[in-house]
Amino acid sequence: MISDKIRLLASALDVDENILSSETVLSSLDEWDSMGKISLIAMLNKRYGKQLSVDKISDFQFIQDIIDLME
């Protein structure tokens, strides 16, 4: 479910899940910094077995870009 994925992303980025939607622009989040990206990489690796680099994560523009990886 998308709400479960939003909840995981909110936890990884340490933000309130109510401010996130699939259309949220990542650069609008103060937490979308190097620590947030590393936390997201760790969560995606642990939960979904995805091996991503900071460069790849930095290319993402919207929450939906991350949700697409969580399939």
Distance bins in CASP14 RR format, pairs under 12 A and 6 or more apart:
PFRMAT RR
TARGET T0000
AUTHOR 0000-0000-0000
RMODE 2
METHOD distances of the structure
MODEL  1
1 7 0 0 0 0 1 0 0 0 0 0 0
1 8 0 0 0 0 0 1 0 0 0 0 0
1 67 0 0 0 0 0 1 0 0 0 0 0
1 70 0 0 0 0 0 1 0 0 0 0 0
2 8 0 0 0 0 0 1 0 0 0 0 0
2 9 0 0 0 0 0 1 0 0 0 0 0
2 17 0 0 0 0 0 1 0 0 0 0 0
2 20 0 0 0 0 0 1 0 0 0 0 0
2 21 0 0 0 0 1 0 0 0 0 0 0
2 22 1 0 0 1 0 0 0 0 0 0 0
2 23 0 0 0 0 0 1 0 0 0 0 0
2 63 0 0 0 0 1 0 0 0 0 0 0
2 64 0 0 0 0 1 0 0 0 0 0 0
2 66 0 0 0 0 0 1 0 0 0 0 0
2 67 1 0 0 1 0 0 0 0 0 0 0
2 68 0 0 0 0 0 1 0 0 0 0 0
2 70 0 0 0 0 1 0 0 0 0 0 0
2 71 0 0 0 0 0 1 0 0 0 0 0
3 9 0 0 0 0 0 1 0 0 0 0 0
3 10 0 0 0 0 0 1 0 0 0 0 0
3 17 0 0 0 0 1 0 0 0 0 0 0
3 18 0 0 0 0 0 1 0 0 0 0 0
3 20 0 0 0 0 0 1 0 0 0 0 0
3 21 0 0 0 0 0 1 0 0 0 0 0
3 22 0 0 0 0 0 1 0 0 0 0 0
3 67 0 0 0 0 0 1 0 0 0 0 0
4 10 0 0 0 0 0 1 0 0 0 0 0
4 11 0 0 0 0 0 1 0 0 0 0 0
4 17 0 0 0 0 0 1 0 0 0 0 0
4 47 0 0 0 0 0 1 0 0 0 0 0
4 67 0 0 0 0 0 1 0 0 0 0 0
4 70 0 0 0 0 1 0 0 0 0 0 0
5 11 0 0 0 0 0 1 0 0 0 0 0
5 12 0 0 0 0 0 1 0 0 0 0 0
5 17 0 0 0 0 0 1 0 0 0 0 0
5 20 0 0 0 0 1 0 0 0 0 0 0
5 21 0 0 0 0 0 1 0 0 0 0 0
5 22 0 0 0 0 1 0 0 0 0 0 0
5 40 0 0 0 0 0 1 0 0 0 0 0
5 43 0 0 0 0 0 1 0 0 0 0 0
5 44 0 0 0 0 0 1 0 0 0 0 0
5 47 0 0 0 0 1 0 0 0 0 0 0
5 48 0 0 0 0 1 0 0 0 0 0 0
5 63 0 0 0 0 1 0 0 0 0 0 0
5 64 0 0 0 0 0 1 0 0 0 0 0
5 65 0 0 0 0 0 1 0 0 0 0 0
5 66 0 0 0 0 1 0 0 0 0 0 0
5 67 1 0 1 0 0 0 0 0 0 0 0
5 68 0 0 0 0 1 0 0 0 0 0 0
5 69 0 0 0 0 1 0 0 0 0 0 0
5 70 1 0 1 0 0 0 0 0 0 0 0
5 71 0 0 0 0 1 0 0 0 0 0 0
6 12 0 0 0 0 0 1 0 0 0 0 0
6 13 0 0 0 0 0 1 0 0 0 0 0
6 15 0 0 0 0 0 1 0 0 0 0 0
6 16 0 0 0 0 0 1 0 0 0 0 0
6 17 1 0 1 0 0 0 0 0 0 0 0
6 18 0 0 0 0 1 0 0 0 0 0 0
6 19 0 0 0 0 1 0 0 0 0 0 0
6 20 1 0 1 0 0 0 0 0 0 0 0
6 21 1 0 0 1 0 0 0 0 0 0 0
6 22 1 0 0 1 0 0 0 0 0 0 0
6 23 0 0 0 0 0 1 0 0 0 0 0
6 24 0 0 0 0 1 0 0 0 0 0 0
6 63 1 0 0 1 0 0 0 0 0 0 0
6 64 0 0 0 0 0 1 0 0 0 0 0
6 66 0 0 0 0 1 0 0 0 0 0 0
6 67 1 0 0 1 0 0 0 0 0 0 0
6 70 0 0 0 0 0 1 0 0 0 0 0
7 13 0 0 0 0 0 1 0 0 0 0 0
7 15 0 0 0 0 0 1 0 0 0 0 0
7 16 0 0 0 0 0 1 0 0 0 0 0
7 17 1 0 1 0 0 0 0 0 0 0 0
7 18 0 0 0 0 0 1 0 0 0 0 0
7 20 0 0 0 0 1 0 0 0 0 0 0
7 43 0 0 0 0 0 1 0 0 0 0 0
7 47 0 0 0 0 0 1 0 0 0 0 0
7 63 0 0 0 0 0 1 0 0 0 0 0
7 67 0 0 0 0 0 1 0 0 0 0 0
7 70 0 0 0 0 0 1 0 0 0 0 0
8 15 0 0 0 0 0 1 0 0 0 0 0
8 17 0 0 0 0 1 0 0 0 0 0 0
8 20 0 0 0 0 0 1 0 0 0 0 0
8 39 0 0 0 0 0 1 0 0 0 0 0
8 40 0 0 0 0 1 0 0 0 0 0 0
8 42 0 0 0 0 0 1 0 0 0 0 0
8 43 1 0 0 1 0 0 0 0 0 0 0
8 44 0 0 0 0 1 0 0 0 0 0 0
8 46 0 0 0 0 0 1 0 0 0 0 0
8 47 1 0 0 1 0 0 0 0 0 0 0
8 48 0 0 0 0 1 0 0 0 0 0 0
8 63 0 0 0 0 0 1 0 0 0 0 0
8 66 0 0 0 0 1 0 0 0 0 0 0
8 67 0 0 0 0 1 0 0 0 0 0 0
8 69 0 0 0 0 0 1 0 0 0 0 0
8 70 1 0 0 1 0 0 0 0 0 0 0
9 15 0 0 0 0 1 0 0 0 0 0 0
9 16 0 0 0 0 0 1 0 0 0 0 0
9 17 1 0 0 1 0 0 0 0 0 0 0
9 19 0 0 0 0 0 1 0 0 0 0 0
9 20 1 0 0 1 0 0 0 0 0 0 0
9 21 0 0 0 0 0 1 0 0 0 0 0
9 22 0 0 0 0 0 1 0 0 0 0 0
9 24 0 0 0 0 1 0 0 0 0 0 0
9 26 0 0 0 0 1 0 0 0 0 0 0
9 29 0 0 0 0 0 1 0 0 0 0 0
9 31 0 0 0 0 0 1 0 0 0 0 0
9 32 0 0 0 0 0 1 0 0 0 0 0
9 36 0 0 0 0 0 1 0 0 0 0 0
9 37 0 0 0 0 0 1 0 0 0 0 0
9 39 0 0 0 0 1 0 0 0 0 0 0
9 40 1 0 0 1 0 0 0 0 0 0 0
9 43 0 0 0 0 1 0 0 0 0 0 0
9 44 0 0 0 0 1 0 0 0 0 0 0
9 47 0 0 0 0 0 1 0 0 0 0 0
9 48 0 0 0 0 0 1 0 0 0 0 0
9 60 0 0 0 0 0 1 0 0 0 0 0
9 62 0 0 0 0 0 1 0 0 0 0 0
9 63 1 0 0 1 0 0 0 0 0 0 0
9 64 0 0 0 0 0 1 0 0 0 0 0
9 65 0 0 0 0 0 1 0 0 0 0 0
9 66 1 0 0 1 0 0 0 0 0 0 0
9 67 1 0 0 1 0 0 0 0 0 0 0
9 69 0 0 0 0 0 1 0 0 0 0 0
9 70 0 0 0 0 1 0 0 0 0 0 0
10 16 1 0 0 1 0 0 0 0 0 0 0
10 17 1 1 0 0 0 0 0 0 0 0 0
10 18 0 0 0 0 1 0 0 0 0 0 0
10 19 0 0 0 0 1 0 0 0 0 0 0
10 20 1 0 1 0 0 0 0 0 0 0 0
10 21 0 0 0 0 0 1 0 0 0 0 0
10 24 0 0 0 0 0 1 0 0 0 0 0
10 29 0 0 0 0 0 1 0 0 0 0 0
10 31 0 0 0 0 1 0 0 0 0 0 0
10 36 0 0 0 0 0 1 0 0 0 0 0
10 39 0 0 0 0 0 1 0 0 0 0 0
10 40 0 0 0 0 0 1 0 0 0 0 0
10 43 0 0 0 0 0 1 0 0 0 0 0
10 63 0 0 0 0 1 0 0 0 0 0 0
10 66 0 0 0 0 0 1 0 0 0 0 0
11 17 1 0 0 1 0 0 0 0 0 0 0
11 20 0 0 0 0 0 1 0 0 0 0 0
11 31 0 0 0 0 0 1 0 0 0 0 0
11 36 0 0 0 0 0 1 0 0 0 0 0
11 39 0 0 0 0 1 0 0 0 0 0 0
11 40 0 0 0 0 0 1 0 0 0 0 0
11 42 0 0 0 0 0 1 0 0 0 0 0
11 43 1 0 0 1 0 0 0 0 0 0 0
11 46 0 0 0 0 0 1 0 0 0 0 0
11 47 0 0 0 0 0 1 0 0 0 0 0
12 20 0 0 0 0 0 1 0 0 0 0 0
12 29 0 0 0 0 0 1 0 0 0 0 0
12 31 0 0 0 0 1 0 0 0 0 0 0
12 32 0 0 0 0 0 1 0 0 0 0 0
12 35 0 0 0 0 0 1 0 0 0 0 0
12 36 1 0 0 1 0 0 0 0 0 0 0
12 37 0 0 0 0 1 0 0 0 0 0 0
12 38 0 0 0 0 1 0 0 0 0 0 0
12 39 1 0 1 0 0 0 0 0 0 0 0
12 40 1 0 1 0 0 0 0 0 0 0 0
12 41 0 0 0 0 1 0 0 0 0 0 0
12 42 1 0 0 1 0 0 0 0 0 0 0
12 43 1 0 1 0 0 0 0 0 0 0 0
12 44 0 0 0 0 1 0 0 0 0 0 0
12 45 0 0 0 0 0 1 0 0 0 0 0
12 46 0 0 0 0 1 0 0 0 0 0 0
12 47 0 0 0 0 1 0 0 0 0 0 0
12 48 0 0 0 0 0 1 0 0 0 0 0
12 57 0 0 0 0 0 1 0 0 0 0 0
12 63 0 0 0 0 0 1 0 0 0 0 0
12 66 0 0 0 0 1 0 0 0 0 0 0
12 70 0 0 0 0 0 1 0 0 0 0 0
13 19 0 0 0 0 0 1 0 0 0 0 0
13 20 0 0 0 0 1 0 0 0 0 0 0
13 24 0 0 0 0 0 1 0 0 0 0 0
13 26 0 0 0 0 1 0 0 0 0 0 0
13 28 0 0 0 0 0 1 0 0 0 0 0
13 29 1 0 0 1 0 0 0 0 0 0 0
13 30 0 0 0 0 1 0 0 0 0 0 0
13 31 1 0 1 0 0 0 0 0 0 0 0
13 32 1 0 0 1 0 0 0 0 0 0 0
13 33 0 0 0 0 1 0 0 0 0 0 0
13 35 0 0 0 0 1 0 0 0 0 0 0
13 36 1 0 1 0 0 0 0 0 0 0 0
13 37 0 0 0 0 1 0 0 0 0 0 0
13 38 0 0 0 0 0 1 0 0 0 0 0
13 39 1 0 0 1 0 0 0 0 0 0 0
13 40 1 0 0 1 0 0 0 0 0 0 0
13 41 0 0 0 0 0 1 0 0 0 0 0
13 42 0 0 0 0 0 1 0 0 0 0 0
13 43 0 0 0 0 1 0 0 0 0 0 0
13 44 0 0 0 0 0 1 0 0 0 0 0
13 57 0 0 0 0 0 1 0 0 0 0 0
13 60 0 0 0 0 0 1 0 0 0 0 0
13 63 0 0 0 0 1 0 0 0 0 0 0
13 66 0 0 0 0 1 0 0 0 0 0 0
14 20 0 0 0 0 0 1 0 0 0 0 0
14 29 0 0 0 0 0 1 0 0 0 0 0
14 30 0 0 0 0 0 1 0 0 0 0 0
14 31 1 0 1 0 0 0 0 0 0 0 0
14 32 0 0 0 0 0 1 0 0 0 0 0
14 33 0 0 0 0 0 1 0 0 0 0 0
14 35 0 0 0 0 1 0 0 0 0 0 0
14 36 1 0 0 1 0 0 0 0 0 0 0
14 38 0 0 0 0 0 1 0 0 0 0 0
14 39 1 0 0 1 0 0 0 0 0 0 0
14 40 0 0 0 0 0 1 0 0 0 0 0
14 43 0 0 0 0 0 1 0 0 0 0 0
15 21 0 0 0 0 0 1 0 0 0 0 0
15 24 0 0 0 0 1 0 0 0 0 0 0
15 26 0 0 0 0 0 1 0 0 0 0 0
15 28 0 0 0 0 0 1 0 0 0 0 0
15 29 1 0 0 1 0 0 0 0 0 0 0
15 30 0 0 0 0 1 0 0 0 0 0 0
15 31 1 0 1 0 0 0 0 0 0 0 0
15 32 0 0 0 0 1 0 0 0 0 0 0
15 33 0 0 0 0 0 1 0 0 0 0 0
15 36 0 0 0 0 1 0 0 0 0 0 0
15 39 0 0 0 0 0 1 0 0 0 0 0
15 40 0 0 0 0 0 1 0 0 0 0 0
15 63 0 0 0 0 0 1 0 0 0 0 0
16 24 0 0 0 0 0 1 0 0 0 0 0
16 29 0 0 0 0 0 1 0 0 0 0 0
16 31 0 0 0 0 0 1 0 0 0 0 0
17 24 0 0 0 0 0 1 0 0 0 0 0
17 63 0 0 0 0 0 1 0 0 0 0 0
18 24 0 0 0 0 0 1 0 0 0 0 0
19 25 0 0 0 0 0 1 0 0 0 0 0
19 28 0 0 0 0 1 0 0 0 0 0 0
19 29 0 0 0 0 1 0 0 0 0 0 0
19 30 0 0 0 0 0 1 0 0 0 0 0
19 31 0 0 0 0 0 1 0 0 0 0 0
19 63 0 0 0 0 0 1 0 0 0 0 0
20 26 0 0 0 0 1 0 0 0 0 0 0
20 28 0 0 0 0 0 1 0 0 0 0 0
20 29 0 0 0 0 1 0 0 0 0 0 0
20 31 0 0 0 0 0 1 0 0 0 0 0
20 32 0 0 0 0 0 1 0 0 0 0 0
20 62 0 0 0 0 0 1 0 0 0 0 0
20 63 1 0 1 0 0 0 0 0 0 0 0
20 64 0 0 0 0 0 1 0 0 0 0 0
20 66 0 0 0 0 1 0 0 0 0 0 0
20 67 0 0 0 0 1 0 0 0 0 0 0
21 28 0 0 0 0 0 1 0 0 0 0 0
21 29 0 0 0 0 0 1 0 0 0 0 0
21 62 0 0 0 0 1 0 0 0 0 0 0
21 63 1 0 0 1 0 0 0 0 0 0 0
21 64 0 0 0 0 1 0 0 0 0 0 0
21 67 0 0 0 0 0 1 0 0 0 0 0
22 61 0 0 0 0 0 1 0 0 0 0 0
22 62 1 0 0 1 0 0 0 0 0 0 0
22 63 1 0 1 0 0 0 0 0 0 0 0
22 64 1 0 1 0 0 0 0 0 0 0 0
22 65 0 0 0 0 1 0 0 0 0 0 0
22 66 0 0 0 0 1 0 0 0 0 0 0
22 67 1 0 0 1 0 0 0 0 0 0 0
22 68 0 0 0 0 1 0 0 0 0 0 0
22 70 0 0 0 0 0 1 0 0 0 0 0
23 61 0 0 0 0 0 1 0 0 0 0 0
23 62 1 0 0 1 0 0 0 0 0 0 0
23 63 1 0 0 1 0 0 0 0 0 0 0
23 64 1 0 0 1 0 0 0 0 0 0 0
23 65 0 0 0 0 0 1 0 0 0 0 0
23 67 0 0 0 0 0 1 0 0 0 0 0
24 31 0 0 0 0 0 1 0 0 0 0 0
24 32 0 0 0 0 1 0 0 0 0 0 0
24 60 0 0 0 0 0 1 0 0 0 0 0
24 61 0 0 0 0 1 0 0 0 0 0 0
24 62 1 0 0 1 0 0 0 0 0 0 0
24 63 1 0 1 0 0 0 0 0 0 0 0
24 64 0 0 0 0 1 0 0 0 0 0 0
24 65 0 0 0 0 0 1 0 0 0 0 0
24 66 0 0 0 0 1 0 0 0 0 0 0
24 67 0 0 0 0 0 1 0 0 0 0 0
25 32 0 0 0 0 1 0 0 0 0 0 0
25 60 0 0 0 0 0 1 0 0 0 0 0
25 61 1 0 0 1 0 0 0 0 0 0 0
25 62 1 0 0 1 0 0 0 0 0 0 0
25 63 0 0 0 0 1 0 0 0 0 0 0
25 64 0 0 0 0 0 1 0 0 0 0 0
25 65 0 0 0 0 0 1 0 0 0 0 0
26 32 1 0 1 0 0 0 0 0 0 0 0
26 33 0 0 0 0 0 1 0 0 0 0 0
26 36 0 0 0 0 0 1 0 0 0 0 0
26 37 0 0 0 0 1 0 0 0 0 0 0
26 40 0 0 0 0 1 0 0 0 0 0 0
26 57 0 0 0 0 1 0 0 0 0 0 0
26 58 0 0 0 0 1 0 0 0 0 0 0
26 59 0 0 0 0 0 1 0 0 0 0 0
26 60 1 0 1 0 0 0 0 0 0 0 0
26 61 1 0 0 1 0 0 0 0 0 0 0
26 62 1 0 0 1 0 0 0 0 0 0 0
26 63 1 0 0 1 0 0 0 0 0 0 0
26 64 0 0 0 0 1 0 0 0 0 0 0
26 65 1 0 0 1 0 0 0 0 0 0 0
26 66 0 0 0 0 1 0 0 0 0 0 0
26 67 0 0 0 0 0 1 0 0 0 0 0
27 33 0 0 0 0 0 1 0 0 0 0 0
27 37 0 0 0 0 0 1 0 0 0 0 0
27 58 0 0 0 0 0 1 0 0 0 0 0
27 59 0 0 0 0 0 1 0 0 0 0 0
27 60 0 0 0 0 1 0 0 0 0 0 0
27 61 1 0 0 1 0 0 0 0 0 0 0
27 62 0 0 0 0 1 0 0 0 0 0 0
27 63 0 0 0 0 0 1 0 0 0 0 0
27 65 0 0 0 0 0 1 0 0 0 0 0
28 61 0 0 0 0 0 1 0 0 0 0 0
28 62 0 0 0 0 1 0 0 0 0 0 0
28 63 0 0 0 0 0 1 0 0 0 0 0
29 36 0 0 0 0 1 0 0 0 0 0 0
29 37 0 0 0 0 0 1 0 0 0 0 0
29 40 0 0 0 0 0 1 0 0 0 0 0
29 60 0 0 0 0 0 1 0 0 0 0 0
29 61 0 0 0 0 0 1 0 0 0 0 0
29 62 0 0 0 0 0 1 0 0 0 0 0
29 63 0 0 0 0 1 0 0 0 0 0 0
29 66 0 0 0 0 0 1 0 0 0 0 0
30 36 0 0 0 0 0 1 0 0 0 0 0
31 37 0 0 0 0 1 0 0 0 0 0 0
31 38 0 0 0 0 0 1 0 0 0 0 0
31 39 0 0 0 0 1 0 0 0 0 0 0
31 40 0 0 0 0 1 0 0 0 0 0 0
32 38 0 0 0 0 0 1 0 0 0 0 0
32 39 0 0 0 0 0 1 0 0 0 0 0
32 40 0 0 0 0 1 0 0 0 0 0 0
32 54 0 0 0 0 0 1 0 0 0 0 0
32 57 0 0 0 0 1 0 0 0 0 0 0
32 58 0 0 0 0 1 0 0 0 0 0 0
32 60 0 0 0 0 1 0 0 0 0 0 0
32 61 0 0 0 0 0 1 0 0 0 0 0
32 62 0 0 0 0 0 1 0 0 0 0 0
32 63 0 0 0 0 0 1 0 0 0 0 0
32 65 0 0 0 0 0 1 0 0 0 0 0
32 66 0 0 0 0 0 1 0 0 0 0 0
33 39 0 0 0 0 1 0 0 0 0 0 0
33 40 0 0 0 0 0 1 0 0 0 0 0
33 54 0 0 0 0 0 1 0 0 0 0 0
33 57 0 0 0 0 0 1 0 0 0 0 0
33 58 0 0 0 0 0 1 0 0 0 0 0
34 40 0 0 0 0 0 1 0 0 0 0 0
34 41 0 0 0 0 0 1 0 0 0 0 0
34 54 1 0 0 1 0 0 0 0 0 0 0
34 55 0 0 0 0 0 1 0 0 0 0 0
34 57 0 0 0 0 0 1 0 0 0 0 0
34 58 0 0 0 0 1 0 0 0 0 0 0
35 41 0 0 0 0 0 1 0 0 0 0 0
35 42 0 0 0 0 0 1 0 0 0 0 0
35 54 0 0 0 0 0 1 0 0 0 0 0
36 42 0 0 0 0 1 0 0 0 0 0 0
36 43 0 0 0 0 1 0 0 0 0 0 0
36 44 0 0 0 0 0 1 0 0 0 0 0
36 54 0 0 0 0 0 1 0 0 0 0 0
36 57 0 0 0 0 1 0 0 0 0 0 0
36 58 0 0 0 0 0 1 0 0 0 0 0
36 60 0 0 0 0 0 1 0 0 0 0 0
36 66 0 0 0 0 0 1 0 0 0 0 0
37 43 0 0 0 0 0 1 0 0 0 0 0
37 44 0 0 0 0 0 1 0 0 0 0 0
37 52 0 0 0 0 1 0 0 0 0 0 0
37 53 0 0 0 0 1 0 0 0 0 0 0
37 54 1 0 1 0 0 0 0 0 0 0 0
37 55 0 0 0 0 1 0 0 0 0 0 0
37 56 0 0 0 0 1 0 0 0 0 0 0
37 57 1 0 1 0 0 0 0 0 0 0 0
37 58 1 0 0 1 0 0 0 0 0 0 0
37 59 0 0 0 0 0 1 0 0 0 0 0
37 60 0 0 0 0 1 0 0 0 0 0 0
37 66 0 0 0 0 0 1 0 0 0 0 0
38 44 0 0 0 0 0 1 0 0 0 0 0
38 45 0 0 0 0 0 1 0 0 0 0 0
38 52 0 0 0 0 0 1 0 0 0 0 0
38 53 0 0 0 0 0 1 0 0 0 0 0
38 54 1 0 0 1 0 0 0 0 0 0 0
38 57 0 0 0 0 1 0 0 0 0 0 0
38 58 0 0 0 0 0 1 0 0 0 0 0
39 45 0 0 0 0 0 1 0 0 0 0 0
39 46 0 0 0 0 0 1 0 0 0 0 0
39 54 0 0 0 0 0 1 0 0 0 0 0
39 57 0 0 0 0 0 1 0 0 0 0 0
39 66 0 0 0 0 0 1 0 0 0 0 0
40 46 0 0 0 0 0 1 0 0 0 0 0
40 47 0 0 0 0 0 1 0 0 0 0 0
40 48 0 0 0 0 0 1 0 0 0 0 0
40 50 0 0 0 0 0 1 0 0 0 0 0
40 52 0 0 0 0 1 0 0 0 0 0 0
40 53 0 0 0 0 0 1 0 0 0 0 0
40 54 0 0 0 0 1 0 0 0 0 0 0
40 56 0 0 0 0 0 1 0 0 0 0 0
40 57 1 0 0 1 0 0 0 0 0 0 0
40 58 0 0 0 0 0 1 0 0 0 0 0
40 60 0 0 0 0 1 0 0 0 0 0 0
40 63 0 0 0 0 0 1 0 0 0 0 0
40 65 0 0 0 0 0 1 0 0 0 0 0
40 66 1 0 0 1 0 0 0 0 0 0 0
40 67 0 0 0 0 0 1 0 0 0 0 0
40 69 0 0 0 0 1 0 0 0 0 0 0
40 70 0 0 0 0 0 1 0 0 0 0 0
41 47 0 0 0 0 0 1 0 0 0 0 0
41 48 0 0 0 0 0 1 0 0 0 0 0
41 49 0 0 0 0 0 1 0 0 0 0 0
41 50 0 0 0 0 1 0 0 0 0 0 0
41 51 0 0 0 0 1 0 0 0 0 0 0
41 52 1 0 1 0 0 0 0 0 0 0 0
41 53 1 0 0 1 0 0 0 0 0 0 0
41 54 1 0 0 1 0 0 0 0 0 0 0
41 55 0 0 0 0 0 1 0 0 0 0 0
41 56 0 0 0 0 1 0 0 0 0 0 0
41 57 1 0 0 1 0 0 0 0 0 0 0
41 58 0 0 0 0 0 1 0 0 0 0 0
41 60 0 0 0 0 0 1 0 0 0 0 0
41 66 0 0 0 0 0 1 0 0 0 0 0
41 69 0 0 0 0 0 1 0 0 0 0 0
42 48 0 0 0 0 0 1 0 0 0 0 0
42 49 0 0 0 0 0 1 0 0 0 0 0
42 50 0 0 0 0 0 1 0 0 0 0 0
42 51 0 0 0 0 0 1 0 0 0 0 0
42 52 0 0 0 0 0 1 0 0 0 0 0
42 54 0 0 0 0 0 1 0 0 0 0 0
42 57 0 0 0 0 0 1 0 0 0 0 0
43 49 0 0 0 0 0 1 0 0 0 0 0
43 50 0 0 0 0 1 0 0 0 0 0 0
43 52 0 0 0 0 0 1 0 0 0 0 0
43 57 0 0 0 0 0 1 0 0 0 0 0
43 66 0 0 0 0 1 0 0 0 0 0 0
43 69 0 0 0 0 0 1 0 0 0 0 0
43 70 0 0 0 0 1 0 0 0 0 0 0
44 50 1 0 1 0 0 0 0 0 0 0 0
44 51 0 0 0 0 1 0 0 0 0 0 0
44 52 1 0 0 1 0 0 0 0 0 0 0
44 53 0 0 0 0 0 1 0 0 0 0 0
44 56 0 0 0 0 0 1 0 0 0 0 0
44 57 0 0 0 0 1 0 0 0 0 0 0
44 60 0 0 0 0 0 1 0 0 0 0 0
44 65 0 0 0 0 0 1 0 0 0 0 0
44 66 1 0 0 1 0 0 0 0 0 0 0
44 67 0 0 0 0 0 1 0 0 0 0 0
44 68 0 0 0 0 0 1 0 0 0 0 0
44 69 1 0 0 1 0 0 0 0 0 0 0
44 70 1 0 0 1 0 0 0 0 0 0 0
44 71 0 0 0 0 0 1 0 0 0 0 0
45 51 1 0 0 1 0 0 0 0 0 0 0
45 52 1 0 0 1 0 0 0 0 0 0 0
45 53 0 0 0 0 0 1 0 0 0 0 0
45 57 0 0 0 0 0 1 0 0 0 0 0
45 69 0 0 0 0 0 1 0 0 0 0 0
45 70 0 0 0 0 0 1 0 0 0 0 0
47 66 0 0 0 0 0 1 0 0 0 0 0
47 69 0 0 0 0 0 1 0 0 0 0 0
47 70 1 0 0 1 0 0 0 0 0 0 0
48 66 0 0 0 0 0 1 0 0 0 0 0
48 67 0 0 0 0 0 1 0 0 0 0 0
48 68 0 0 0 0 0 1 0 0 0 0 0
48 69 1 0 0 1 0 0 0 0 0 0 0
48 70 1 0 1 0 0 0 0 0 0 0 0
48 71 0 0 0 0 1 0 0 0 0 0 0
49 69 0 0 0 0 1 0 0 0 0 0 0
49 70 0 0 0 0 0 1 0 0 0 0 0
49 71 0 0 0 0 0 1 0 0 0 0 0
50 56 0 0 0 0 1 0 0 0 0 0 0
50 57 0 0 0 0 0 1 0 0 0 0 0
50 66 0 0 0 0 1 0 0 0 0 0 0
50 68 0 0 0 0 0 1 0 0 0 0 0
50 69 1 0 1 0 0 0 0 0 0 0 0
50 70 0 0 0 0 1 0 0 0 0 0 0
50 71 0 0 0 0 0 1 0 0 0 0 0
51 57 0 0 0 0 0 1 0 0 0 0 0
51 69 0 0 0 0 0 1 0 0 0 0 0
52 58 0 0 0 0 0 1 0 0 0 0 0
52 59 0 0 0 0 1 0 0 0 0 0 0
52 60 0 0 0 0 1 0 0 0 0 0 0
52 65 0 0 0 0 0 1 0 0 0 0 0
52 66 0 0 0 0 1 0 0 0 0 0 0
52 69 1 0 0 1 0 0 0 0 0 0 0
52 70 0 0 0 0 0 1 0 0 0 0 0
53 59 0 0 0 0 1 0 0 0 0 0 0
53 60 0 0 0 0 0 1 0 0 0 0 0
54 60 0 0 0 0 0 1 0 0 0 0 0
56 65 0 0 0 0 0 1 0 0 0 0 0
56 66 0 0 0 0 0 1 0 0 0 0 0
56 69 0 0 0 0 1 0 0 0 0 0 0
57 65 0 0 0 0 1 0 0 0 0 0 0
57 66 0 0 0 0 1 0 0 0 0 0 0
57 69 0 0 0 0 1 0 0 0 0 0 0
58 65 0 0 0 0 0 1 0 0 0 0 0
59 65 0 0 0 0 1 0 0 0 0 0 0
59 66 0 0 0 0 0 1 0 0 0 0 0
59 69 0 0 0 0 0 1 0 0 0 0 0
60 66 1 0 1 0 0 0 0 0 0 0 0
60 67 0 0 0 0 0 1 0 0 0 0 0
60 68 0 0 0 0 1 0 0 0 0 0 0
60 69 0 0 0 0 1 0 0 0 0 0 0
61 68 0 0 0 0 0 1 0 0 0 0 0
62 68 0 0 0 0 1 0 0 0 0 0 0
63 69 0 0 0 0 0 1 0 0 0 0 0
63 70 0 0 0 0 0 1 0 0 0 0 0
64 70 0 0 0 0 0 1 0 0 0 0 0
64 71 0 0 0 0 0 1 0 0 0 0 0
END
